[in-house]
Amino acid sequence: MSMTSTSTSVPEQAKLPEIIRVFSFILFGVLAFGLATGGLFPIIGLRLQEDGASDLVIGLITSVFFAGTFAGSILTERILARIRHIRTFSLLAATAGISTIALALTDLPAAWIGLRFVTGFCLGGYYVVVESWINYASTNKTRARSMSVYEATRMLGIAISPFILGFGLGGQPYILAGLLFVIAVVPLVLCPLDEPHQNPPGTLPFMRLIAGAPLGVLACFVSGTVNAAFYGMSGVYGERAGLSTTEIAIFIAAMLIGPTFAHPIMGAAADRIGRLPMLFLASAVSATAAIWIAVAGPGFLGLVVFSFVLGGFSHPVYSIGVAYVNDRLDPGDFVRAGGALLIAFCLGTTVGPTAAAITMSILGDAGLYIFLAAILITVAIGAAFAVAKSDNTVRA
């Protein structure tokens, strides 16, 4: 017996609890994915270091994961066109589980490179599946809140993950993470929401998407840049600032926990007062927090507080940008748009760490936060111009 929903979208006047209820099956899957992925990065880095792997090998294994994410964001559209959302998610989650558990079975760097690429591919595909589904089931009046609930759940899973997977010994973290990937399949298979309709692949060229909503694409690119730059270089900044390993972990965790609290608030505001004002606010406040860290050089407590603010306001730049783009599209193009926006995000993750490192080499350690502020300000300026343009159009 197939399960169908009574409605393919969140009611336009839905409150936050109702939005959570509508997407509860998807959100359980998202939480499981976050728990499976967040703690693996430090665990894998430490494992490789203990096994005597060179910095080049560690960097390569990290890079191929993101290369896989990039490939998954591009190619999943065609998988969805053939087997739809539920079966695609099941395929990706099961494959991610197998490739992660297999890490416990071998120490060969070449095998780890291939396995991490596969897991990264599955993660990129998972983003396309879930985000297009949430956008499809939302209306223009609820889309930002729906995306913010998804992002908050995802960040919560990633933030908690190191504490869960970190308790494992030997190969246990990989087995536990693999099981979490597989567990994610269960709620998605039971999801009563209708699967999204999809227009034929290629009906929305990437360049046309950029021309139609350049600010949304910029927001996704900047979000990827900021995230990767912070997570790639914040440990270096903390070590040079004289922080202990525990203190570094705490201020990085603050950057992760901030979005969990901020996303629902920012999403509700974006649905109420508009995408552009909130996109400006999110990027301007987070840029200000970064500038304050760079200029004031606060101690540990100040760094934790401003990292919380920086993460809380910078992460919603992505979800608001996605909502801004999808508001202008036919629902059948959401899968294509989701893949294109993830490409922009992945390009940002590729550029971010290197650009931040170059800035730090020129300006000193504070260059990390100067770079973050500068890239976030581009979104604030773009949003301000878009607001002014829309005001002039209304007056005309």
N, C-alpha and C positions, 0 to 999 in steps of 0.2 A: 504494500500500500504506500503510495507516495504522499508526502506531506506538503501541503501548499499553504500559503499565508492568506489571511483575509485581506491583506493590504500589502502592496509592494513598496510602500514608503512610510516614513515616520510622519505621523500627523503634524500639520504645520504649527499647531499650538502646543505641541508636546513639551512637557517639562523634562528636566534632566533625568529624573528617575524613570520616566517612561521611555526615553531614548535608550537608557542603559538596559531596560527590560527587552525592548525590541531587538537590540543587538547582542543580548546576553550570550547566545550560542557562539557568535563570532568572537566576542570579547574573551570568552574562556579559551578559545583557540589561540588568540593573540597573546594572552597571558602565558600560556604554555610555551609558545614560541619564544617570548621574551626570557622566560626562566631558562630555556635551553641554550640561548645564545649569549646572554650578557656576561656570564662568568667564564666562558670558554677562552676568551682572549687572554686574560692574565694567566690562567691555568696553563694554556698551551705555551705561552712565552716562557714561563718558569720551567715547564717540562723540557722544552728544547734547550734552555740554558743549562739545566742540570745534566742533560745528555751530551753536553759539549758542542752543540751546534753553533756555527759561526753567526755573527750578526747578519751576514748576507743571507744565510739560509732562513733565519728567523724573519727577516724583512721580506724575503721572497714568499714564504708561506703566508704571511699576513697580506701581502699584496695580491696574491692569487685569489684569496677569499673575496676581496672587493672586485677583482676582475670577474669572478663568477657572478657576483651580485649584479654587475653591469650587464653581463650576458643574459642573466635571467630576466632582468627588466625589459630587455629587447625581445627575447624569443618567446616569453610566456604567452604573449598575445595570440600566437598561432596555436599553442596548445589549448588555450581557452576556446578558440574558435571550433575545435574538434570535440572536446570532451567536457566543456562547460566548467563552472566554478568549483562545485563540490568535488568532482573527481580530480580536477587539476590540483586542488589543495591537498587532497589525500595522497596523490602521487608525489607531490613536492615534500610533504611532511614525512612520509614513509622513507623516501630516498634520503632526506636530511638525517633521519634517525639512523639509517644503515651506515651512511658515510661517517657519522660521528662515532658510533659504536666501534666501527672498524679502526679508529685511531688507537684503541686499546690493544689491537692485535698486531701492530707492527711499529718498528722504530725507524723504518726506512724513510729518509727525507723526501725521496721522489714519490713515495706512496702518500705521504702527508700532503704534498703539494697537490696531487690529484684529488684527494679526498676533501681538502678544504675548498678547492675550486667547486666541486660538486655541491658542498654545503652552501657556499656563497650563492651559487646559481639558484638553489632552492629558496634561499632567503629573498633574493631579488624577485623571484616569481611569486612568493608569498605576499610581498608588498603589493604587487599588481593585482592579485586576486582579491585580497581583503579591502584595499583602498577603493578599487572600482566597485566592489559590492556595496560598501558603505555609502559611497557617493550616489550610486544608483538608487538605493533605498531611502535616500534623503531628498528633501526639497530644498529650494534656494533659501527658505526661511529656517531650516534646521541643519543645513550641511556643515556649517562651522562647528556647531556643538557636537554633531555626530563624529566629525573628524577629531575633535579635541578629546572626546571620550576614548576613542581608539588610541590616540597618541598617549594619553595619560596611562591607559592600561599597558600599552607597550613599554613605556618608560618605567612603570612600576615593576614589571617583570624583569627588565634589564637591571634595575637597581638592586632588586632582591637576589638575583641570580648568583652573584659571587658568594653570598652567605650560604646559599643552598648547595651549590656545586662544590664550593670550597671545603665542605666537610668530607668530601670523598677522598679515598686513599688509592694510590696506584691508578688502575684503569677505571675506578668507579665513577669519577666525574663524567667521563665520556659515555659510560653506560647509562648513567642517570640522565644526562642531557639527551641522549638518543631516545630514551623512554619518554621524555617530555615531548619530543617532536611527535612521536607516535600517538601519545595521549591527546595531542592537539587535534587529531583527526576526528575523535569521537563527537565533540560538540558540533563541529562543522557538518558532519554527516547528518546530524539530527536537526540542523537549522531549518526552521519552518519558513524563512523568507524565500521568496521567489528568486531564482538565479537571474542575473542581469541579462538583458538582451544585448547583443553585440553586433555592431555594424561590421561589414567585411573588412579584414585587415587592409591597412593602407589607405582608407578613405579619408583619414585626417593626417596629411603630411606634417612632419615635425616643424618645418619652416612656417607652415600656415598657422600652427598652434602658437609659435613664437610671435608671429605678426599680429595674431588676434588678442593675445594676452601676455605681452612681454614682461610685465611686472610680476605676474604669477610665476613665470619660468625663472626670472631673476631671483625671486624669493626662495625657490627650491634650490637653485644653485648656491646661493649664499648660505642657506641652512646647512647644506652638505659641507661647504667650506668651513663654516664655523665649528660644526660638530667634529669634523676630522682634525682640524687644526688644534682644537682644545684637547681632545683625547690623545692626540699624537704627541703634543708638546707640553702639556700641563705637568706631567711628571718631571720633565726636565726643569721646568720653571720652579716647581716646588723644591726639588733637590738643591738647586742653586740658591734658593731663598733660605736654605738651612732647615727645612721642615723634615720631621721624621717620616718614616714610611707610613706610620699610622695616620699622621696629620695629612699627608698627601692623599691617602685613600679617602679621608673624611671630606676634604674640600672638593675632590673629584665627585664623590657621592652626592655632595650638595648640588652640584650642577645637574645630576640625574634626578634627584628628588624634587627639585624646584618645578620642573614641568608637570610632575604628577599632580601637584596642587594647582598650578597656574592654568593648565590647559582647559579644564571645564569653565573656569571663569572667563578666560580670554575668548573661548569659543562662543559662550553665551552672549558676550558683549559684541562679538563680530556679527552674530545673527541679529542683534537688536539695533546696533547703530551703524553697521556696515563694515565691509571688508577693509576698505582703504584706510579709514581712521584707525582701526585696530592694527593694521599692518604697519602704519606709521608709528603708533604708540609702542608696539612690541619691539620694533627695530631700534627706535630712538632710546627707549629706556635701557635695553640691553647694551647698546653702544655706550650709553652714559656710565653704566656699571663697569664696563671694560675700561673706559677712560679713567675712572676713579681708581681702579686697581693699578693701572699703569703709572698714574701720576702720584698717588698717595703712598703706594707700596704698603698697604695695610698689613698688620700682623696676621697671625693664623686665624683668629676669630673674625677679623674683618674680611679676610679672604674667603672664609666659609660663607659669610653673609652675602657678600657681593657675588660669589659664584652661584649661590641660590637664586639671586635676582637675575643674574646673567642667563642661567639656564632656564629659569621660569619664563622669561620674556623672549629669549631667542628661539627656543624650540617651537613655539606656536607660529613663528614666521612661516614654517613649512605648511602646517595644516591650514592656516588662513590663506596662504598662497594657492594651495590645491583647491580650496573651496572657491576662491576668486576665479580660477580658471574654469572649473566645472560648471559654475553658474552660467557660463556663456556657451555651453556645448549641448548638443543633442545627447541624451543618455546613452545612446548606442555607441558613442565615441568615448565613453569613460575609460574603457580598458586601454584604448590606444593612447588617450591623454595621460592615464596613469603611468604607462610605460615611458612615455616621453618625459614626463616630469621627474620620474625616477632616474632617467638618463641624466637630466640636468643636475639632480642631487648627487649622483655618482661622480659626475665630472667635478663637482665641488669637492667631494671627498678625495679625489685624486690630486687636485691642486692645493687644497688647504694645508696639509702638513709641510709640504716643501716650501710654499710661499711664507708660512709662519716661521719656519726655520731660517730662511733667508733674511726676513725682517729682524729676527732676533740677533742674527750675526752682525747686522748693520747697526741696530739701535740698542742692543743689549737685551737682557731678559724681559724687560717691560715691553719689548717689541711684539711679544705674543699678543698682549692685550691691545696694543696700538693697532695691530693688524686686524684683530677681531672687531674693534670699534670701526675701523675704516671700511671694512667690507659690509658691516651692518648699516652704516650710514648711507651706503648706496641705495639700500631698500627704502630707508626713510625718505631720502630725497625723491626717489621714484614715486613713492606713495603720495608725497606732498604735491608733486607735479600733477599726478593723476587726479587728486582731489580738486586742485585748482582748475584743471581742464574740464572736469565734470561740472564744476560750479559755473564756468564760463558758458558751457553748452546749455545749461539750464537757463541762464540769464538771456542767452540768445534766443 
